[in-house]
Amino acid sequence: MNNSKLYVFQFHRTKKSQIANPESQIPNPKSQIPNHFHNFFIEKETEMMILNNI
């Protein structure tokens, strides 16, 4: 269970960074958000994805 959660989490992060990547040249106000907050929200999103997939 732990491994699959980590895999989904990694995949989700990769997907997000690919989406965000083309805009990385543009200054992004969201990047001012501290990283741990950002990670927290991604983790919550991922937990919801996992719960929905069960």
N, C-alpha and C positions, 0 to 999 in steps of 0.2 A: 504493500500500500504506500509506504513512504517513498519508495523509488518511483512509482508511477506519479505520485504527487509532484515530486521534484522534476520529473520529465515534463509534465504538463506545464509546470511553472516556468521551466527553462524555455519551452517552446513558445509559451505565451509572451515571455519577455522578448524573445527573438523576433516574433511576429510584430510586436509593438515597435521595436527599434527599427525594423525594416520600413514600417509605415512612416515613422517620424523622420527617417533618414534624409529624404529629399529636401525637407524643410530645414535641415540643420544649419544651412548657411544663413537663413533668416533669423535675426535675434528673436528669441522666444521668451515672452514674459513668464511662461510656465516653468522655464528652467530655473527661475528664482526660487521655486518651491524646494525646500530642503529635501535631499534625496530619500531620507528615511520615511518621510510622509508619502512620497511618490511610490516607494516600494511597498509601503503599507497598503495603499489603495490597489496596487496591482495584485498583491497577495489576496486581498479580499475578493477582488474580481475573479481571481483564479479559483478560490475556494467555491465561489458561486458556480463557476463553470463545472467544477468537479461534481458538486452536488447535483447540478442539472443533468450531468451525463450518467449518473448512477441509475 
